């Protein structure tokens, strides 16, 4: 569905790839959605070397002027080729939807076979059904107007998924 997918061995390598992608895009402002897993990438330090403005303030006005939203997404679903993002914070959802580019860090250990497996796993992991769950399969696309495909109308026009092997059992 037009997503770019990369696979790296470690969270540190993911941080380096994030910085390279941001530099390649000539992005001026990125938003990091804080999480312990995203901290493992050390992307704040690697992004500092690109000269980009880094924000972590969860504010809609701030996200409206952000070029790249960077998040940790805890699951992926093989059956649909989607990343699966459960999120309790509505502003956390906006990080995946408002910037023109979304970069998602996903552990390969949490690539689940089916949507049903994903739903069972998220309830087991969270102890409940999260308030918001999103299956993201690629950039936003619609053909609402005269059946002409348009990318990026209802969300990002670019999705970059970085799969991280670190922590995988051998």
Secondary structure by P-SEA (a helix, b strand, c coil): cbbbbbbbccaaaaaaaaaaaaaaacccbbbbcccaaaaaaaaaaaaaaabbbbbccccaaaaaaccbbbbbbccccccccbbbbbbccaaaaaaaccccbbbbbbbcccccccaaaaaaaaaaaacccccccccccccccccccccccccccccccbbbbbbbcccccc
